[in-house]
Each structure stands twice: as C-alpha cells, then as structure tokens.
Amino acid sequence: MAKHFLLLNLIAVLSFCCVVLAFEPSPLQDFCVADPAGTAKVNGLACKDPKSVGAEDFFFSGLHLAGNTSNTFGSKVTPANVAQIPGLNTLGISLARVDYAPWGINPPHTHPRATEIVTVLEGFLQVGFVTSNPENRHITKVLKKGDVFVFPIGLVHYQRNVGKGNAVAIAALSSQNPGVISIANAVFGSEPAIATDILAKAFQVDATVVAQIQSKF
Ligand SMILES: *[C@@H]1O[C@H](CO)[C@@H](O)[C@H](O)[C@H]1NC(C)=O
C-alpha cells in the first residue's frame, strides 16, 4: 500500500516536472536582454553583454495611447512583448493593450505559446473561447470594467465590444513572444492559398463561397 502510494507520488512529481518544462523555462541568470545584432541560433534571442544593459532595455512607453480602431474589425492591439522590450527575452511574460470601437471585434485567434489573462479598463466586452475536439464547447461571458478573464493556451478566442462607447483592455500573456494565429487569415489568407476544393470540403460549402472568403484575406 505504502509502495503504491510512493509510486503514485513519484508519477505525480515527474508529470508535474514535464508539464512545467514544456513552457518557457526558469531563467538560469538574472536576465538575457535580447541582442538585435546576435547571430547565435538559440530558442529565443541571444543575450547582450550584461554590462551594456540599461533601464531602456526593460522599458516601453505607449500603453496610455489609444490604438487606431479605424479598420475592418474595429479593434487595435498595441503589443509590449520582446519585440518592443528586449529585456523580456527568456522571461516568459508580456503585455498588450487592446482598443475596440463600438461593436468592434478582436477576431477569433489563438496564441500558440501563451495563456492570456485580460482585464477591462473601460467599456463592456463579450469574450469567449472554444475548447478542443470533440466537445468544442464555447465558453463566453460579458465583462465590465475591472473584470478579469482567462484564455487558456492554444485555444481559439475572441472579444467584441458590446457597449455604447469605446472599450479598452489590458492583456498579460505567459510568453515573451506569444505569437498570434488569426483563424481566418491562416485558413483563407495563406500564401500560397490552400486549394479552394480542400476548404470547400472542409467547410462543407460551395467552392464559390470559399473563393469569396479567400478574396477578402
Ligand atoms: C487611423 O487609421 C485610418 C485608416 O488607416 C487613417 O485614415 C487615419 O488617419 C488614422 N487616424 C489617426 C489618428 O492616425
């Protein structure tokens, strides 16, 4: 009995280790500020000489500024990730501001490398994500100022401004470089295109419908 208990514990500990290691690992040094001139091929970005690192490497200004939502979707993401803040390299975290015009959407997308936690600073947002196959359960809620919601890593999610005025949200993501796969762009806007007949069969519609959607992306 005790032996079984130990074995189960060991399995639990080992699986915990593996799950943890599947994400951005704990840094092995204080920081590794991204060196834009670095040529070493590493998973992430090469480190600058720590002696040449300064406050600017850990700094970004601009999340107080509203993004321009005059576009097809009526939303704008202002990122603050390793591309803007080299000091985020290897640290497994980043931020973004999202602005929404009334009825604007942040269309369905996924972050291949990050869980996202979002808080509403202003307005009302309908948010949702869909679980993986075979359930494809749609989990959705309307958020108001001060509310917080989580989109688990990899799952397709979206937001829509359902208020009368503009909406603003701040999102934190568990990667220095979360990545974005916009579903419509990936499926209908790839370069070169996925064959129209493949998409017609996949989406169970006429090829002309697929061609029409492809022409928009
Ligand atoms: C916002 O974007 C639109 C469309 O690209 C552009 O016409 C407009 O000048 C921009 N507004 C500002 C304030 O930058």
The ligand as a Gaussian input file, in Angstrom:
#p B3LYP/6-31G(d) Opt

LIG

0 1
 C       -6.432000      55.786000     -38.355000
 O       -6.346000      54.874000     -39.436000
 C       -7.030000      55.303000     -40.596000
 C       -7.020000      54.170000     -41.610000
 O       -5.730000      53.665000     -41.807000
 C       -6.364000      56.566000     -41.111000
 O       -7.044000      57.032000     -42.259000
 C       -6.415000      57.641000     -40.032000
 O       -5.703000      58.771000     -40.438000
 C       -5.808000      57.118000     -38.735000
 N       -6.053000      58.076000     -37.669000
 C       -5.081000      58.508000     -36.893000
 C       -5.487000      59.479000     -35.821000
 O       -3.929000      58.152000     -37.014000

